[in-house]
Amino acid sequence: MRIAVLLYPDFTALDAVGPYEVLARMPGAEVVFVARRRGPVRSDLGSLALTADAALDEVGAADLLLVPGGPGSTRQHEDPAVLEWLRAVDAGSTWTASVCSGSILLAAAGLLTGRRATTHWFGPEGLAAFGAVPTDERVVFDGKYATAAGVSAGIDLALHLAGRIHGDAVAQSIQLVTEYDPRPPYDAGSVATAPPAVVAALRANGLVVRA
């Protein structure tokens, strides 16, 4: 199974790396990171880069297309080359998936029109603006389209996909190998459980964490 992961400047690292750690462990998986041009692509925090081993015009098809989110995703909404590539690869994919605001990029390419999808809690309006039907679920499947909420939800998405592609035993084995057994010290992982003051501060600061 060929898995193509789109990279672009200012993507969120865990959006790509989290699913990669799961999907790359599936039997027969072949992962390729793709960007406008080959070479390192820096994430939104600036201190980490992933290497794109292929340019857009070098990857015309994939069994599974994965689009991470991040603050740089909005700049891709108006990039004809990226939008055309998404449509072309999606035309032959078995699965088209996204994490965080990556779903808004899929919607901007016209791939989620009328479909249920999720994204980061900060931006469901972006999905609606491009014709998708936003939900606040952590992982959403609508046909071959699989979308995950913010950042860490990409790991859950990848395990769902592994289970659907190879069965529960394979997905459970990958979960155990990666020891994905989250037990966070705080119950602040969603707007439903986080302290209202924390939610308000992040909304006011545009998701920038400030002291």
C-alpha positions as a Python dict, from the first residue, in 0.01 Angstrom:
ca = {
    (1, 'M'): (0, 0, 0),
    (2, 'R'): (142, 334, -105),
    (3, 'I'): (80, 616, 143),
    (4, 'A'): (144, 975, 35),
    (5, 'V'): (178, 1240, 306),
    (6, 'L'): (162, 1602, 192),
    (7, 'L'): (408, 1848, 348),
    (8, 'Y'): (405, 2227, 321),
    (9, 'P'): (573, 2509, 516),
    (10, 'D'): (432, 2554, 868),
    (11, 'F'): (256, 2218, 892),
    (12, 'T'): (209, 2080, 1244),
    (13, 'A'): (464, 1804, 1301),
    (14, 'L'): (252, 1562, 1504),
    (15, 'D'): (-24, 1581, 1241),
    (16, 'A'): (215, 1401, 1006),
    (17, 'V'): (444, 1208, 1240),
    (18, 'G'): (170, 1069, 1466),
    (19, 'P'): (-19, 892, 1184),
    (20, 'Y'): (313, 797, 1021),
    (21, 'E'): (421, 599, 1328),
    (22, 'V'): (105, 389, 1294),
    (23, 'L'): (52, 367, 918),
    (24, 'A'): (415, 293, 833),
    (25, 'R'): (395, -19, 1054),
    (26, 'M'): (111, -172, 853),
    (27, 'P'): (211, -479, 648),
    (28, 'G'): (327, -377, 302),
    (29, 'A'): (315, -4, 376),
    (30, 'E'): (530, 228, 165),
    (31, 'V'): (525, 589, 283),
    (32, 'V'): (639, 884, 78),
    (33, 'F'): (647, 1245, 199),
    (34, 'V'): (554, 1482, -83),
    (35, 'A'): (589, 1859, -116),
    (36, 'R'): (598, 2120, -390),
    (37, 'R'): (967, 2042, -424),
    (38, 'R'): (1204, 1787, -273),
    (39, 'G'): (1395, 1867, 45),
    (40, 'P'): (1336, 1972, 404),
    (41, 'V'): (1004, 2131, 497),
    (42, 'R'): (986, 2317, 829),
    (43, 'S'): (701, 2268, 1071),
    (44, 'D'): (508, 2549, 1236),
    (45, 'L'): (739, 2575, 1537),
    (46, 'G'): (1038, 2624, 1311),
    (47, 'S'): (1280, 2396, 1496),
    (48, 'L'): (1188, 2074, 1316),
    (49, 'A'): (1186, 1980, 949),
    (50, 'L'): (1073, 1667, 767),
    (51, 'T'): (1224, 1573, 434),
    (52, 'A'): (1008, 1547, 126),
    (53, 'D'): (1161, 1274, -87),
    (54, 'A'): (930, 1350, -379),
    (55, 'A'): (784, 1655, -549),
    (56, 'L'): (417, 1683, -639),
    (57, 'D'): (479, 1598, -1003),
    (58, 'E'): (662, 1279, -903),
    (59, 'V'): (369, 1123, -719),
    (60, 'G'): (57, 1086, -927),
    (61, 'A'): (-119, 815, -729),
    (62, 'A'): (-148, 666, -382),
    (63, 'D'): (-367, 413, -207),
    (64, 'L'): (-390, 639, 98),
    (65, 'L'): (-355, 1016, 87),
    (66, 'L'): (-289, 1194, 417),
    (67, 'V'): (-301, 1572, 461),
    (68, 'P'): (-175, 1717, 791),
    (69, 'G'): (-291, 2051, 925),
    (70, 'G'): (-112, 2351, 1064),
    (71, 'P'): (-110, 2730, 1030),
    (72, 'G'): (50, 2700, 687),
    (73, 'S'): (-247, 2509, 549),
    (74, 'T'): (-447, 2824, 476),
    (75, 'R'): (-181, 2939, 229),
    (76, 'Q'): (-232, 2616, 36),
    (77, 'H'): (-600, 2695, -24),
    (78, 'E'): (-502, 2927, -308),
    (79, 'D'): (-219, 2720, -454),
    (80, 'P'): (-348, 2570, -781),
    (81, 'A'): (-67, 2314, -797),
    (82, 'V'): (-146, 2174, -452),
    (83, 'L'): (-523, 2171, -509),
    (84, 'E'): (-483, 2004, -848),
    (85, 'W'): (-249, 1743, -699),
    (86, 'L'): (-495, 1664, -419),
    (87, 'R'): (-776, 1613, -669),
    (88, 'A'): (-561, 1396, -894),
    (89, 'V'): (-437, 1166, -618),
    (90, 'D'): (-780, 1150, -455),
    (91, 'A'): (-930, 1033, -785),
    (92, 'G'): (-748, 702, -752),
    (93, 'S'): (-711, 666, -375),
    (94, 'T'): (-878, 403, -163),
    (95, 'W'): (-863, 635, 138),
    (96, 'T'): (-823, 1012, 161),
    (97, 'A'): (-751, 1133, 513),
    (98, 'S'): (-661, 1445, 705),
    (99, 'V'): (-564, 1565, 1049),
    (100, 'C'): (-660, 1898, 1207),
    (101, 'S'): (-698, 2179, 951),
    (102, 'G'): (-588, 1942, 677),
    (103, 'S'): (-958, 1869, 632),
    (104, 'I'): (-1018, 2232, 541),
    (105, 'L'): (-753, 2198, 271),
    (106, 'L'): (-932, 1889, 138),
    (107, 'A'): (-1255, 2087, 143),
    (108, 'A'): (-1088, 2375, -41),
    (109, 'A'): (-998, 2125, -313),
    (110, 'G'): (-1368, 2039, -340),
    (111, 'L'): (-1331, 1689, -199),
    (112, 'L'): (-1557, 1718, 106),
    (113, 'T'): (-1857, 1899, -39),
    (114, 'G'): (-2168, 1776, 142),
    (115, 'R'): (-1964, 1534, 351),
    (116, 'R'): (-1934, 1516, 730),
    (117, 'A'): (-1588, 1604, 852),
    (118, 'T'): (-1403, 1722, 1159),
    (119, 'T'): (-1110, 1955, 1222),
    (120, 'H'): (-938, 2142, 1503),
    (121, 'W'): (-1186, 2293, 1749),
    (122, 'F'): (-1060, 2638, 1654),
    (123, 'G'): (-1180, 2627, 1294),
    (124, 'P'): (-1499, 2438, 1203),
    (125, 'E'): (-1622, 2747, 1018),
    (126, 'G'): (-1351, 2684, 760),
    (127, 'L'): (-1503, 2349, 675),
    (128, 'A'): (-1849, 2498, 635),
    (129, 'A'): (-1712, 2777, 415),
    (130, 'F'): (-1593, 2519, 164),
    (131, 'G'): (-1914, 2316, 166),
    (132, 'A'): (-1837, 2042, 416),
    (133, 'V'): (-2059, 1952, 712),
    (134, 'P'): (-1852, 2011, 1030),
    (135, 'T'): (-1887, 1791, 1337),
    (136, 'D'): (-1708, 1799, 1672),
    (137, 'E'): (-1624, 1426, 1671),
    (138, 'R'): (-1263, 1315, 1716),
    (139, 'V'): (-1257, 1094, 1406),
    (140, 'V'): (-1513, 1096, 1124),
    (141, 'F'): (-1555, 857, 832),
    (142, 'D'): (-1774, 951, 537),
    (143, 'G'): (-1723, 707, 254),
    (144, 'K'): (-1352, 684, 178),
    (145, 'Y'): (-1286, 1016, 350),
    (146, 'A'): (-1146, 1002, 704),
    (147, 'T'): (-1085, 1318, 903),
    (148, 'A'): (-942, 1372, 1250),
    (149, 'A'): (-975, 1660, 1493),
    (150, 'G'): (-671, 1848, 1621),
    (151, 'V'): (-312, 1720, 1621),
    (152, 'S'): (-306, 1417, 1856),
    (153, 'A'): (-632, 1288, 1705),
    (154, 'G'): (-427, 1183, 1403),
    (155, 'I'): (-298, 883, 1598),
    (156, 'D'): (-654, 768, 1664),
    (157, 'L'): (-735, 822, 1296),
    (158, 'A'): (-441, 608, 1188),
    (159, 'L'): (-540, 324, 1421),
    (160, 'H'): (-895, 335, 1282),
    (161, 'L'): (-752, 312, 931),
    (162, 'A'): (-516, 28, 1023),
    (163, 'G'): (-811, -164, 1166),
    (164, 'R'): (-1025, -110, 859),
    (165, 'I'): (-744, -201, 621),
    (166, 'H'): (-581, -495, 801),
    (167, 'G'): (-821, -590, 1079),
    (168, 'D'): (-839, -539, 1453),
    (169, 'A'): (-548, -766, 1544),
    (170, 'V'): (-301, -571, 1330),
    (171, 'A'): (-425, -236, 1462),
    (172, 'Q'): (-409, -362, 1820),
    (173, 'S'): (-56, -491, 1763),
    (174, 'I'): (54, -152, 1632),
    (175, 'Q'): (-110, 18, 1929),
    (176, 'L'): (80, -209, 2165),
    (177, 'V'): (413, -174, 1983),
    (178, 'T'): (382, 204, 2003),
    (179, 'E'): (244, 174, 2359),
    (180, 'Y'): (-30, 420, 2277),
    (181, 'D'): (-205, 428, 2614),
    (182, 'P'): (-261, 799, 2681),
    (183, 'R'): (-301, 906, 3042),
    (184, 'P'): (-254, 1284, 3042),
    (185, 'P'): (-203, 1467, 3370),
    (186, 'Y'): (-481, 1713, 3286),
    (187, 'D'): (-834, 1681, 3156),
    (188, 'A'): (-798, 1978, 2923),
    (189, 'G'): (-784, 1808, 2586),
    (190, 'S'): (-1112, 1947, 2453),
    (191, 'V'): (-1317, 2262, 2485),
    (192, 'A'): (-1576, 2057, 2674),
    (193, 'T'): (-1337, 1975, 2959),
    (194, 'A'): (-1072, 2249, 2959),
    (195, 'P'): (-1108, 2540, 3204),
    (196, 'P'): (-1308, 2819, 3037),
    (197, 'A'): (-1029, 3068, 3105),
    (198, 'V'): (-782, 2851, 2913),
    (199, 'V'): (-1019, 2822, 2618),
    (200, 'A'): (-1085, 3196, 2617),
    (201, 'A'): (-714, 3281, 2631),
    (202, 'L'): (-632, 3056, 2337),
    (203, 'R'): (-919, 3197, 2133),
    (204, 'A'): (-800, 3550, 2208),
    (205, 'N'): (-439, 3468, 2126),
    (206, 'G'): (-510, 3273, 1809),
    (207, 'L'): (-386, 2945, 1962),
    (208, 'V'): (-56, 3100, 2068),
    (209, 'V'): (41, 2985, 2418),
    (210, 'R'): (157, 3279, 2626),
    (211, 'A'): (285, 3302, 2979),
}
